[in-house]
Amino acid sequence: MKNSIHILLLVQIFIFTGCPSPDTVKKSLESITPESQGISSQAILNFIEAADNRHKDELHSFMLLRYGNIIAQGWWAPYNPESPHQLYSLSKSFTSSAIGIAQDEGLLSIDETVLSFFPDDAPDSISVNLRSMRIRDLLKMNTGHNADATGRMRKGGDSWVEGFLALPVEHKPGTHFVYNSAATYMLSAIIQKVTGETLLKYLTPRLFEPLGISNPSWESDPDGINLGGWGLNIRTKDIAGFGQLYLQKGNWNGKQLISKEWIEEATSYQTSNGSNPDSDWEQGYGYQFWLCRHNIYRGDGAFGQYCIIMPEHDAVIAITSGTNDMQSILNLIWEYLLPSFQTNALPEDEKCYSALQNKLSQLNLSTVTGEKSSPTAFVISEKPYTMETNDAGIKTIIFDLSGNDNSFSFTNEEGSQKVPVGYGSTKKGIVSFPQLGEQVVATSGAWTSKNNYRVKMHLYETPFFITFDFLFGDNILTVQGERNVSLGSEAFLQMKGETQ
């Protein structure tokens, strides 16, 4: 009885004095239950189990906040609480926030034209549509382009800004919705123009530091302009904190980080983006936020990076993943979690709460199944394979698969790199890829047949894992690599090599 009263008093304190940051909540109320916040542990457990069943090896992290409190969180190992995750287009919502803050500070107005910030980058011939394009149109994805301008902008020359401004603008700005990451890049370029700082540096004291977002990183273009529309890397709890800030209308621990007026405008219906009543990509668009069914809104990124804000339920959900079916994950939330929110606390359910905690603590992605060893392992181990010319620039591969500490090593332009491989578990290492740069990885492997050694490599600060099949013949090695998800081809690498 005393514990129940204590929890009720704490809930009342949080509701009436303002919600602390997720980090603060986690440290002071680690044992807080979903039931005390008006949702059952069983409902959350049902969601996690359904997600595991329908999206095997696709979810990477999950965090649920209610009334500003963390009531459920989990990471599918090797993903973990302290590693950042690539956000892809979820980055856009942070860029939008920077524009809102800059307008609050009087540095710009979203009704100013885009060209007014870049007179020296304008093309020789300026169309009426380009001349009329405003910041507001960038925010709404209403630039007037007939298709996403990102690829064309990057091929336009040394300057991406010049490349953007040189493109034809086929429609009157403000009248035609096209999802356009180049538009968000231009928002970043405008921030850098008016502040003299990169988007990342501008947001650090104004947003990242107050929210406790440590060591954020943001990719840049060749001119040092943060990409804006993608390229931000932060942790799951940072995504949740950002969502909580928007739920609280820009107020954080008594300080107004973003004006309430901007929050309401940015997350309200600004433009039509379709009419399918069953699609959460066709419910309208704000300023770099998607409107959802059920009076919910979100920021999201490719392959399932979500910041979902539920104002009517005082809840935030943060998810990172690697999936090609983003709608399905939202459908699971609407099916299992949305109907379960109650205004008042529920009776405690120790059995279900314990089952939920047990499930959340044991989440992991699958490892390669197969045999630990093969007679072939003793034949090929320690023999260098000289590889034919390949896209990865790999020159040689050497395997050490005959003992308990399996690994393989390869050489490329960066030198020699060793990849530890676990059996029935993953082993961590660092690998540098030409297309992806240096990545932390967690790798497992097994023999799926006498001559085929399969390796699964999780790049656990990204949505990706890569499956490699090493097929050994008479002094010949054939390698096939495939990504789990991709914006292009999922085939990652194919090459052959030979040993003496």
N, C-alpha and C positions, 0 to 999 in steps of 0.2 A: 504493500500500500504506500509506504514511504517513497519507494522508487517511482511509482506511478505519479505521485504528487510532484516529486522532484522534476520528472520529465515534463509534466504539464506546465510547471512554472517556467522552465527553461524555454519551452515553445512560446509561451506568452511573452517572455522577454524578447525573443528574437523577432516576433511579429510586431511588437509595439515600439521597439527601439531601433529597428533597422537590421538588415541581415549582414553578418560579417563575411569576410572573404572565405572561399572554400577551404583554404589552407588553415585558417583560424578555426573553423568549424571542425575540421578533421582532427586537430590536435586537442581540442577541448571536449569533444563529444564523440569519441571513437565508437562508443557502444550504442549510439542513437539508432533506433529501429524505424523501419518504414511505417510500422503501425502507428507510432507516435506522431507521424506526419501525415496520416490519413490515406495510406496506401498499404495493401497487404504484401508481406514478403512472398506469399504464394504467387501473386500476380507478376512480380518481378522475376521470380524463378521460372514461371511459365514462359515469359518473354525470352529469357536467356536460353532456355532449353529449345524453344522454337527456333530461335536464331541459329543455335548450334546445329540443329537438324536441317534447316533449309539453306543455311549459308555455311556449310562445313569449311573450316579453314579460311573464312573470309572476314570475320569480325576480329578487330585487334584490341579495342578498348571500349568500355562503356562506363558512363558516369551519370547518375540521376540525382538532381537536386530538387528538394521541395522546401518551400519557405526559407530558402537560403542555406539549407543544411544538406550535406552529402548523406544520402540514405542507402546508396548502393554504388559500388564501383568495382571494376575488375579489368584485368588485362590478360589476354591470351598469350602466354609465354611463347616466344622470347620477348614479345612486347612487354613493356614495364612502365611504371609510373613516371620515372625520371627521364626517359628517352623522348626527345621531340619526335614529331611525326609530320611528314609533308602534308600541307593542307590543300594544295592545288587551289581551286577557285573559292574555297572558304576564305582565302586571303582577301578576296574582294570586299567582304563585309568590314574588315579592318581598314581597308583603304577608304571606303565610304565614311567610316568614323573619322578619319583624319580630315576629310573635306568638311565634315560637320564641325569639328573642333576649329579648323581654320576659319570657317565662316563665323563661328561664335567669337573668335578673336579679332574679327574685322579685317582679316587678311585677304579675303575674297568674297564674292557673292556667286552663288550657283547660277545666277542669271547673266553672268559675264560670258562673253564669247570665248571659245577656245583659242581662236587666232590672236586675241588680244594679249595672250601670254607669250606668244611665239612669233613675233613679227619677222624676225630674221630667218625663220625656218619655213615661211610660207612659200608655196609654189609661185611661179611667175604668173600663172593664170588662176585666179581665185573664183570659184563658182559661187553662185548665190547661196546654194545649200551649205557649202563649207563656211562661208562668211557668217551664216546665221546659227551655226552649231554652238550650243552653250554647254557649260559644265553640267547643267541639269540633264541635258540629253545624254551625256556620257554616263551619268549616274543611272539613268533609266534604261540604258541599252537602246536608246532611240537616236543613234548618231545619224541615221539615214543611209548607212551602208546596206547594200543588198545582201551581203554575207559577212561572216566573221572576217575581220580585217587583219587578224594577228599574223598569219603567215605572210601575207602580202606586205604588211608593214615592215617585217623583219628583213624582207628581201629588197626593200626599196633603196638601200644604200647604207652608208656608215651610221647615219642617225636614224633611230627608230621614229623620233618625232617628225623628222622630215618625211620619212616613209609613210607615216600615217596621214599627214596633211596633203601629200601628193596623190592620195587615192581618190578616185571618183566617188562622189556622194550622190547616189542615185535617187534618194528620196528626200523630201523635206524633213529636216531633223525634228524629232518630236512626234512623228507620225507612223514610224515603222519599227517594230521591235525585232532586233536580231541580237542573240547572245554573242557578245563581242569582247573578248579579253583585252583587245587592243584599246578599247574605250577606258578600261580600268587602268591600263598602263599610262594612258594620258592623264588620268587623275593623279597618279603618282608623280608624273613629270611636272604637273602644275604645282603640286605641293613643294617639290624641290625648287621650282622657279620662284615661288613667293616667299619661301622660308630660307633658302640657301642651304637647306639640310635635306638629306635623304628622308624618305618616308619613315624608315626604321628609326633614324635618329630623332625625327620630329615627334614620333609617337612614344618614344621611350619614357621621357619624364611625364608625359600627359596621359598615357594609357598603360603601357607595359609595367612600369615601376609601381604605380598605385595598385595594380591588380596582382602584383607579385609574380609577373611573368619574367622569369630569369633567362638570360641568354637566348633571346629570340634571334633568328637569322632570317635574312630575306635576300633572295637571289637578285642580281642586278643585270642590266643590259651593258653593252660595251662602253657606254658613256657614264656608267656608275649610277644610273637611275634604277631604283628598286622596281621590280616587275609589276607590282601592284595587283594585277589580276591573278597572279599565282606566285609561288616561290617562298611563302612564309612557312617557317618551321617552329612549332611550339608544342607543349605537352597537352595531354588530354585535359588535365585540370585547368590549364590556361584557357582552353576552349570553353569549358564550363563557366569559368569566372567571367569571361567575356559575355556569355549568354546571360549570366546573372546581372551584370551591369545593365544590359538592355532591358531585362525584366524589371529592374529598379529604376527605369527611366533615366539612366545616366548618373545616378547618385551612388557613390561608393564610400561607405564609412563617413557619411555626413558631408562629403565633398562632391560637387557637381562636375564630373569629368567631361560629360557631353550634355548639352542642353536638352531638357525634356522635349522642347519643341522639335529639335532635330530627330530625336529618337522616334517620336510619333510620326513625323513626316517620312523618315527613311523606311519605316516598317509598315507603312500604309500603302494602299493600292495606288500606284502611279501610272501604270500602263498595262494594257492587255497583252498577254503572251499565249493565248490559245483559248479553247472553249471546252476541252474534254473534262467532264465533271469528275472523272475517276483518276485524273493525273495531277500530282502535286507539282508538276512543272507547267501547269496551265491555269493557275488560279489567280494570276496577276503578279506583278513585279514591283518592288519598291525602289529604293536606292541601294542596289547591290544586295538586296535581300529578296528571297522567294516567299511569296505568300502560299500557305498550305490550306488544305481543307481544315475544317473544325476551328476556324479563327486562330490558327497557329501560324507562325512564320519561322524562317530558318535562313542561315547561311549554309552553303554546302560546297563540296569540292569533289572532283573526279574520283571515282572508285569508292565513294562512300565516306567522306569526311563531313560530319554533321555538327551543327550547333542549332538545336531546336528549342525555340522559346514558346512556352505555353502560358500566355498571360492570364487566361481564365482559370487556370489551375495552379498558378504560382509555381511553375516547375520549369526546369531546364534539363535537356538531355544532350550529352556530348558523346559522340561515337566516332572512332576511326576504324577504317576497314580497307579491304581490297576486293571489291566486288564489281561486277558488270551490271548488277540488277539493283540499282539504288532505290527504285520505287518499292521493291519487295520489303526492304528493311523498314521503310516508313509505314508500309501496310501492317507490319508486325507491331509497330508501336501503337498504331491506331486500334489494332485488334486486341492487344493484351494489356497495354498500360493505360491508354487514354480513358477507357470506361471505368478504371479502377480507382481514380482519384476521388477521394471524399474530403469534404470540408473539415470535418472533425477527426480527432484521433480515433483509432480503432482499438479494440481489445488486443492486448499483447498476445502473440502466438510464438512461444519460445521454440516449438518444434519446427515450424516453417522458417522462422528466422535463422535457426541453426542450419537448416538444409540450404538456405540461400547463401549464407556465409561460406559454407563448405564448398558449394558450387563455384562461387566467385573466387575462392582461394586456389582452386585446382584447374582453372581454365588454361588450356594450352592448345597450340596448333599441332597437327599430327606430324610425325616423323616418317621417314621412308620405311616401309615394311618389306621384309625379305630376310635373307640369311646374313649372318654376321660375317661369314667368310666363304671362300670358294677356292678350289684348287688353282684357279687362274690367278688368285691374289699372289701366290708365292712365285708364279712365273713372271708376272709383269712388274712386281715391286722393285723399286730402285733402278729400273731401266728408263733412260730418258727417251721420250718421244719427240721427234722433230716435226713440228706442225707446218702444214702448207700455209700460204698466205691467207689470212682471215681478217674479218672486220674488227675483232678484238685485239689484234696485234700480238697474239700469243705466239711465242716462238718455240718453247719447249714445255712439256708437262712431265713430271715425275711423280709416281704414286708410291706411297708407303702404306700398304693395306694388309700386311702379313702379321701384324701384332695387335695389341689392345688399343694403341693410340694411333688410329688411322688418320691419314692426311694426304693431301696432294699439293704439289707445288708447281707453279708455272712462272715463266719469265716473259716479260713484255718490256715496253719502253721505260716503265717505272722500276725495272729490276726484277728480282726474284720475290715471289709472294707465296707464303705458305698458308693453306687453308685447313685447319683442324676439322675433323669430321666425327661426329658422335654416332653411336648405334643405339637406337631406342631413346635417344635424347639428342639435344643439339650442343655443339661446342662453338664458342664465339671466336671471332677473328676480325681482321680488317682487310678489305680487298679494294683495289682501285680498278674501276672499269672505265674504258675510254668514253662511253656515252653518259655514265652516271657519276664519275669521279670517285673519290674515296668513300667507302661505305662500311659501316659496322655490319657484320653478318653473323648469323647463327645457323650452323649447318649440320645435317644428319645424312646418313648414307646406309645402303644395304645392297646386297647382291640379289637382284630380281630374277636372275638366271645364272647359269654357270659362267657366262662370259659378259654379262651386263651389270655394271655397277652404277646404281642410280644415286644421285646426290640432290638434296633439296636445300637450297640456300635462301634463308630469309634475310632480306635487307630490312631490318626491323626499325628503321627510322623512315621507312617509305611504305607504300601499299603493296610492295612487290615481294614475291619469292620466285626463284628461278629453279627449274628442275633440269638437271643435266643427266643425260644417259651416256655413259662411257662404255662403248661396245668394243671388246677386244677380239681381234682375229689373229691370224698368223703374222706377227710383227706389225700389225696395222691397228690403229686406234681411230675409231669414228666417234665424234662428239656431236650430240644434238642438245641444244638448250632451248627452253621455252618459258616465257613469263606467264604468271597467273592472269594478269590483266595488262592491257596496253591500249594506248590511244591509236596505235597502228597495228602492225602485225605482232602477234604474241610469240612468234619464232624469234629467239634471241641470238642464237649462235649455232652455226653448223661448220664443222671443219674436220679435216683428216690429218693423221700423222703417221710416222713410221719409226720403228726402232730397229737397231741392228741385232 
